[in-house]
């Protein structure tokens, strides 16, 4: 749930984990799965780009 995500975000931010959160409030569960009805292209593309950027920044 969004509440759980916000709690996790708060805890990780306080602990200085370096974690980043971005919530797509209009997208449902599994919005990145292009074979499912809930697929949302704009959010999936943005999420993928954010993931790649994070991985590059952290040398993964």
N, CA, C and O atoms as CSV, one atom per row, in Angstrom:
chain,resi,resn,atom,element,x,y,z
A,1,UNK,N,N,0.837,-1.189,0.000
A,1,UNK,CA,C,0.000,0.000,0.000
A,1,UNK,C,C,0.880,1.250,0.000
A,1,UNK,O,O,2.056,1.199,0.359
A,2,UNK,N,N,0.298,2.350,-0.402
A,2,UNK,CA,C,1.035,3.607,-0.410
A,2,UNK,C,C,1.487,3.993,1.000
A,2,UNK,O,O,2.571,4.550,1.176
A,3,UNK,N,N,0.663,3.700,1.990
A,3,UNK,CA,C,1.057,3.983,3.376
A,3,UNK,C,C,2.315,3.210,3.762
A,3,UNK,O,O,3.203,3.752,4.419
A,4,UNK,N,N,2.390,1.949,3.357
A,4,UNK,CA,C,3.569,1.128,3.657
A,4,UNK,C,C,4.811,1.688,2.972
A,4,UNK,O,O,5.895,1.710,3.555
A,5,UNK,N,N,4.648,2.134,1.744
A,5,UNK,CA,C,5.772,2.721,1.010
A,5,UNK,C,C,6.254,3.972,1.715
A,5,UNK,O,O,7.458,4.176,1.867
A,6,UNK,N,N,5.333,4.804,2.143
A,6,UNK,CA,C,5.702,6.041,2.838
A,6,UNK,C,C,6.413,5.742,4.165
A,6,UNK,O,O,7.353,6.445,4.534
A,7,UNK,N,N,5.973,4.718,4.871
A,7,UNK,CA,C,6.642,4.331,6.116
A,7,UNK,C,C,8.059,3.837,5.830
A,7,UNK,O,O,9.000,4.189,6.541
A,8,UNK,N,N,8.201,3.032,4.799
A,8,UNK,CA,C,9.519,2.523,4.423
A,8,UNK,C,C,10.431,3.681,4.007
A,8,UNK,O,O,11.598,3.732,4.396
A,9,UNK,N,N,9.892,4.599,3.222
A,9,UNK,CA,C,10.654,5.765,2.785
A,9,UNK,C,C,11.142,6.571,3.985
A,9,UNK,O,O,12.301,6.981,4.039
A,10,UNK,N,N,10.255,6.790,4.936
A,10,UNK,CA,C,10.606,7.552,6.122
A,10,UNK,C,C,11.715,6.870,6.923
A,10,UNK,O,O,12.667,7.521,7.351
A,11,UNK,N,N,11.588,5.575,7.119
A,11,UNK,CA,C,12.591,4.834,7.885
A,11,UNK,C,C,13.943,4.839,7.182
A,11,UNK,O,O,14.973,5.029,7.828
A,12,UNK,N,N,13.952,4.634,5.879
A,12,UNK,CA,C,15.219,4.596,5.151
A,12,UNK,C,C,15.860,5.972,5.050
A,12,UNK,O,O,17.085,6.093,5.059
A,13,UNK,N,N,15.040,7.001,4.953
A,13,UNK,CA,C,15.575,8.364,4.909
A,13,UNK,C,C,16.236,8.719,6.234
A,13,UNK,O,O,17.312,9.315,6.256
A,14,UNK,N,N,15.592,8.352,7.334
A,14,UNK,CA,C,16.167,8.618,8.658
A,14,UNK,C,C,17.477,7.870,8.846
A,14,UNK,O,O,18.378,8.358,9.528
A,15,UNK,N,N,17.588,6.702,8.253
A,15,UNK,CA,C,18.794,5.893,8.386
A,15,UNK,C,C,19.874,6.228,7.381
A,15,UNK,O,O,20.932,5.598,7.374
A,16,UNK,N,N,19.624,7.215,6.527
A,16,UNK,CA,C,20.605,7.661,5.535
A,16,UNK,C,C,21.080,6.507,4.646
A,16,UNK,O,O,22.276,6.351,4.404
A,17,UNK,N,N,20.145,5.715,4.173
A,17,UNK,CA,C,20.496,4.553,3.361
A,17,UNK,C,C,20.884,4.914,1.931
A,17,UNK,O,O,21.504,4.111,1.233
A,18,UNK,N,N,20.526,6.106,1.496
A,18,UNK,CA,C,20.772,6.478,0.112
A,18,UNK,C,C,19.681,5.982,-0.826
A,18,UNK,O,O,19.779,6.138,-2.043
A,19,UNK,N,N,18.652,5.390,-0.257
A,19,UNK,CA,C,17.547,4.893,-1.072
A,19,UNK,C,C,16.779,6.067,-1.669
A,19,UNK,O,O,16.725,7.153,-1.091
A,20,UNK,N,N,16.189,5.827,-2.832
A,20,UNK,CA,C,15.362,6.835,-3.484
A,20,UNK,C,C,13.989,6.235,-3.739
A,20,UNK,O,O,13.866,5.057,-4.073
A,21,UNK,N,N,12.971,7.046,-3.579
A,21,UNK,CA,C,11.603,6.608,-3.810
A,21,UNK,C,C,10.944,7.544,-4.801
A,21,UNK,O,O,11.123,8.761,-4.738
A,22,UNK,N,N,10.190,6.976,-5.703
A,22,UNK,CA,C,9.339,7.753,-6.598
A,22,UNK,C,C,8.045,6.972,-6.747
A,22,UNK,O,O,8.057,5.805,-7.140
A,23,UNK,N,N,6.950,7.607,-6.437
A,23,UNK,CA,C,5.657,6.933,-6.473
A,23,UNK,C,C,4.858,7.439,-7.671
A,23,UNK,O,O,4.725,8.643,-7.887
A,24,UNK,N,N,4.342,6.508,-8.427
A,24,UNK,CA,C,3.452,6.820,-9.538
A,24,UNK,C,C,2.031,6.573,-9.031
A,24,UNK,O,O,1.505,5.466,-9.146
A,25,UNK,N,N,1.431,7.587,-8.484
A,25,UNK,CA,C,0.152,7.421,-7.790
A,25,UNK,C,C,-0.978,6.983,-8.716
A,25,UNK,O,O,-1.929,6.350,-8.257
A,26,UNK,N,N,-0.900,7.299,-9.998
A,26,UNK,CA,C,-1.953,6.914,-10.934
A,26,UNK,C,C,-1.756,5.506,-11.487
A,26,UNK,O,O,-2.668,4.944,-12.094
A,27,UNK,N,N,-0.577,4.936,-11.282
A,27,UNK,CA,C,-0.287,3.606,-11.812
A,27,UNK,C,C,-0.606,2.551,-10.754
A,27,UNK,O,O,-0.371,2.755,-9.563
A,28,UNK,N,N,-1.132,1.452,-11.199
A,28,UNK,CA,C,-1.444,0.364,-10.286
A,28,UNK,C,C,-0.291,-0.615,-10.153
A,28,UNK,O,O,0.814,-0.370,-10.636
A,29,UNK,N,N,-0.567,-1.711,-9.498
A,29,UNK,CA,C,0.420,-2.764,-9.301
A,29,UNK,C,C,0.856,-3.342,-10.652
A,29,UNK,O,O,0.035,-3.518,-11.553
A,30,UNK,N,N,2.127,-3.630,-10.782
A,30,UNK,CA,C,2.706,-4.252,-11.985
A,30,UNK,C,C,2.530,-3.380,-13.227
A,30,UNK,O,O,2.324,-3.895,-14.326
A,31,UNK,N,N,2.612,-2.060,-13.050
A,31,UNK,CA,C,2.426,-1.146,-14.177
A,31,UNK,C,C,3.529,-1.258,-15.220
A,31,UNK,O,O,3.398,-0.729,-16.324
A,32,UNK,N,N,4.601,-1.938,-14.880
A,32,UNK,CA,C,5.729,-2.078,-15.805
A,32,UNK,C,C,5.581,-3.314,-16.703
A,32,UNK,O,O,6.321,-3.457,-17.676
A,33,UNK,N,N,4.657,-4.184,-16.396
A,33,UNK,CA,C,4.463,-5.425,-17.154
A,33,UNK,C,C,3.605,-5.137,-18.384
A,33,UNK,O,O,2.386,-5.002,-18.279
A,34,UNK,N,N,4.246,-5.044,-19.545
A,34,UNK,CA,C,3.532,-4.635,-20.754
A,34,UNK,C,C,2.531,-5.663,-21.275
A,34,UNK,O,O,1.796,-5.384,-22.223
A,35,UNK,N,N,2.496,-6.818,-20.682
A,35,UNK,CA,C,1.552,-7.865,-21.086
A,35,UNK,C,C,0.310,-7.890,-20.186
A,35,UNK,O,O,-0.564,-8.740,-20.357
A,36,UNK,N,N,0.232,-6.957,-19.228
A,36,UNK,CA,C,-0.900,-6.927,-18.303
A,36,UNK,C,C,-1.763,-5.702,-18.573
A,36,UNK,O,O,-1.279,-4.701,-19.100
A,37,UNK,N,N,-3.033,-5.780,-18.215
A,37,UNK,CA,C,-3.933,-4.646,-18.454
A,37,UNK,C,C,-3.523,-3.364,-17.724
A,37,UNK,O,O,-3.851,-2.267,-18.175
A,38,UNK,N,N,-2.824,-3.489,-16.623
A,38,UNK,CA,C,-2.425,-2.322,-15.843
A,38,UNK,C,C,-1.178,-1.630,-16.335
A,38,UNK,O,O,-0.709,-0.686,-15.700
A,39,UNK,N,N,-0.624,-2.076,-17.457
A,39,UNK,CA,C,0.593,-1.469,-18.006
A,39,UNK,C,C,0.373,0.017,-18.248
A,39,UNK,O,O,-0.656,0.423,-18.788
A,40,UNK,N,N,1.340,0.815,-17.848
A,40,UNK,CA,C,1.269,2.260,-18.039
A,40,UNK,C,C,2.592,2.716,-18.634
A,40,UNK,O,O,3.579,2.872,-17.916
A,41,UNK,N,N,2.612,2.927,-19.931
A,41,UNK,CA,C,3.848,3.226,-20.652
A,41,UNK,C,C,4.622,4.424,-20.097
A,41,UNK,O,O,5.822,4.290,-19.861
A,42,UNK,N,N,4.002,5.586,-19.876
A,42,UNK,CA,C,4.798,6.720,-19.387
A,42,UNK,C,C,5.494,6.438,-18.058
A,42,UNK,O,O,6.663,6.778,-17.878
A,43,UNK,N,N,4.774,5.820,-17.135
A,43,UNK,CA,C,5.361,5.505,-15.837
A,43,UNK,C,C,6.421,4.415,-15.960
A,43,UNK,O,O,7.459,4.484,-15.301
A,44,UNK,N,N,6.173,3.417,-16.793
A,44,UNK,CA,C,7.145,2.339,-16.985
A,44,UNK,C,C,8.440,2.872,-17.585
A,44,UNK,O,O,9.529,2.500,-17.150
A,45,UNK,N,N,8.322,3.731,-18.573
A,45,UNK,CA,C,9.516,4.312,-19.204
A,45,UNK,C,C,10.283,5.161,-18.206
A,45,UNK,O,O,11.504,5.048,-18.101
A,46,UNK,N,N,9.573,6.012,-17.472
A,46,UNK,CA,C,10.235,6.859,-16.484
A,46,UNK,C,C,10.888,6.021,-15.391
A,46,UNK,O,O,12.022,6.288,-14.992
A,47,UNK,N,N,10.180,5.021,-14.914
A,47,UNK,CA,C,10.735,4.151,-13.869
A,47,UNK,C,C,11.982,3.421,-14.332
A,47,UNK,O,O,12.945,3.287,-13.576
A,48,UNK,N,N,11.968,2.948,-15.570
A,48,UNK,CA,C,13.133,2.243,-16.109
A,48,UNK,C,C,14.319,3.194,-16.225
A,48,UNK,O,O,15.440,2.836,-15.867
A,49,UNK,N,N,14.077,4.399,-16.723
A,49,UNK,CA,C,15.164,5.373,-16.832
A,49,UNK,C,C,15.722,5.744,-15.464
A,49,UNK,O,O,16.935,5.876,-15.301
A,50,UNK,N,N,14.851,5.910,-14.494
A,50,UNK,CA,C,15.318,6.208,-13.129
A,50,UNK,C,C,16.160,5.053,-12.574
A,50,UNK,O,O,17.168,5.273,-11.902
A,51,UNK,N,N,15.731,3.829,-12.864
A,51,UNK,CA,C,16.476,2.653,-12.396
A,51,UNK,C,C,17.862,2.602,-13.028
A,51,UNK,O,O,18.855,2.365,-12.340
A,52,UNK,N,N,17.926,2.824,-14.320
A,52,UNK,CA,C,19.222,2.812,-15.007
A,52,UNK,C,C,20.144,3.904,-14.490
A,52,UNK,O,O,21.339,3.681,-14.299
A,53,UNK,N,N,19.583,5.084,-14.265
A,53,UNK,CA,C,20.382,6.190,-13.722
A,53,UNK,C,C,20.931,5.829,-12.352
A,53,UNK,O,O,22.105,6.068,-12.072
A,54,UNK,N,N,20.097,5.260,-11.499
A,54,UNK,CA,C,20.536,4.877,-10.149
A,54,UNK,C,C,21.646,3.835,-10.234
A,54,UNK,O,O,22.649,3.931,-9.527
A,55,UNK,N,N,21.467,2.840,-11.099
A,55,UNK,CA,C,22.473,1.794,-11.235
A,55,UNK,C,C,23.798,2.372,-11.710
A,55,UNK,O,O,24.854,1.990,-11.206
A,56,UNK,N,N,23.758,3.279,-12.665
A,56,UNK,CA,C,25.004,3.903,-13.153
A,56,UNK,C,C,25.665,4.715,-12.056
A,56,UNK,O,O,26.882,4.654,-11.883
A,57,UNK,N,N,24.874,5.474,-11.314
A,57,UNK,CA,C,25.429,6.311,-10.235
A,57,UNK,C,C,26.101,5.479,-9.160
A,57,UNK,O,O,27.048,5.935,-8.519
A,58,UNK,N,N,25.625,4.280,-8.962
A,58,UNK,CA,C,26.149,3.430,-7.894
A,58,UNK,C,C,27.075,2.326,-8.414
A,58,UNK,O,O,27.428,1.399,-7.684
A,59,UNK,N,N,27.457,2.441,-9.674
A,59,UNK,CA,C,28.436,1.519,-10.232
A,59,UNK,C,C,27.990,0.078,-10.315
A,59,UNK,O,O,28.803,-0.839,-10.198
A,60,UNK,N,N,26.718,-0.119,-10.514
A,60,UNK,CA,C,26.199,-1.489,-10.599
A,60,UNK,C,C,26.097,-1.903,-12.036
A,60,UNK,O,O,25.680,-3.025,-12.327
